[in-house]
Structures are given as structure tokens and as C-alpha cells.
């Protein structure tokens, strides 16, 4: 059983910063990929950023504002978000691709709300 616990969401004014964190716990052999997705009301879930090994990938709208990082020893992934805009408002979900006893599996966090006021 693998669980992801997210933290760090909240309400912030435009131009402000927030840091999201996600901790993975359970019988995990290794984690291949870690990432963050978001879903705004009435929209589909979209990729925000991923980190695979040392390679980072961002959607264009968050480049130069968001930074994804991971701590392999602690099985955590973080997303530092600066210069936030109202259009960044969404529920943010952590995702990992982990090797467990049954093979490579994907897991999602419960989601954390981020609201950016103008």
C-alpha cells in the first residue's frame, strides 16, 4: 500500500509564493518519476511539472516561475511556486511512478487547493 500526503496549499495574493510538498510512504522499492498536476474548475487535469532522475520538465505557462525538486532519501517531491497568477488557481495533485512488489505503478495524492486572488 502506497500513500501520498500533500501539504502547502492555501490562499495567496497574485505575485505571492507557495510551496507544495508531497511525501510518499509504503512498500516502495524505487520511484522513477515524480510530478505535479493541477485541475481547475470545469477543466481537465493538466501536467504542471515532472522530475525524472535529474531531468525537469515544465508546462510553458509555469516555466521560470515554478521549480520542482525531489529528495530521494525521503521520497518527497516539492513544487516552489513564485509570481503566482490567478490562473494558477486549481487543485494540485502529486503523482509518482513507483516500483512496488507488483511492478511499476502510478499513484496520486488527495489534492491540495491553491487559490490565487487578484
N, C-alpha and C positions, 0 to 999 in steps of 0.2 A: 504494500500500500504506500503510495507516494502522495504527499500533500504539499501544496504551495500556499504559503501565507504571505499576503501582501500588506504593505503599510505605506503611509506617507501621503495619501490623497488629502484633499481638502479644498477650501475656498481661498482664492488668491486674486489680487487685482492684476489687470493687464500690466505686463512689464516685470512682474514678480517672478519668483522661483519656487520650485518644489522639487523634492527628491523622493522618488518611489523606490521601495526596496521589496524584494521577494526572496523568501527563504524556502528551499526545498528540503523536505525531510522524508525519510523512509528508507527502504532497502534499494538503494541506488548504487549500481556498480560504477557508472560514469555518466556524465552529461555531455552530450555532443553539442547541442545548440541551446541558447537561452535568448529570450526575446520579450518584447512588449508589443501589445496590440491595443487598439482602442476602438470603442464603438460609441458614436454619438447618437442621440435620439433620432429614430427614423432612418438611420444609415447602417450600412453593413460594417462588420468588423474589419479593420484595416491594420496592416503592419505599420508599426512605428519604427522599431529598431531591432536588430538582431546582432548577436555576437557568437561567432563560431570559431573556436580556438582564439586567436588574437585578431581575427578579422571582424570589423564592424560594418554594418550596413544600415542606412537610414532612408526613410522616405524623404523626398525632396523638401517637403514643407517644414521639416524639423531640422534639417542639416544646419550646422553652425549654432543651433540653439540647444539641442538635446545631446547628452553624452551617455552612452550605455557602458557599463562596466560589470565585471564579474569577479567573484572571489571563489576560485575553485576549491580551496580548502574548506570553505564554509557552505558551498553550494548555494551561493546567493548571487543575485543579479540586481543591479540598481540602474535607475534612469534619472539623471540630473537634468532638470528642465529649467532653462533660463529664458528670459524675454518672452514670457508666456503671452499668448493671444487668446481672445475669446473663442476663436475657432479651435483651440486646443481642448475645449471643454468636452469631456467624454468620460465613460467608464474605461479605465485602463486595466488590461489583463496581462498577467505574466504567463509565459509559455516556456516549457522546456521539452527537449527531446532527450530522453534518458534511456540508458541501457539498464534494464532490470532483469529479473530471473526469467521472465517470459519473452525477452527480446527487447527491441527498440520500441519505445512507447512515447506518446505525446501526452502532456499533462497541462491543465490550465489552472490558474488561480481563480479565486472567487470574484475578483474585480474590485477596484477601488475608484471612487468617484473623484474626478478633478473638475472643478468649476472655476473658470476664469472670468471675472467681471470686468466690464469695460469702464 
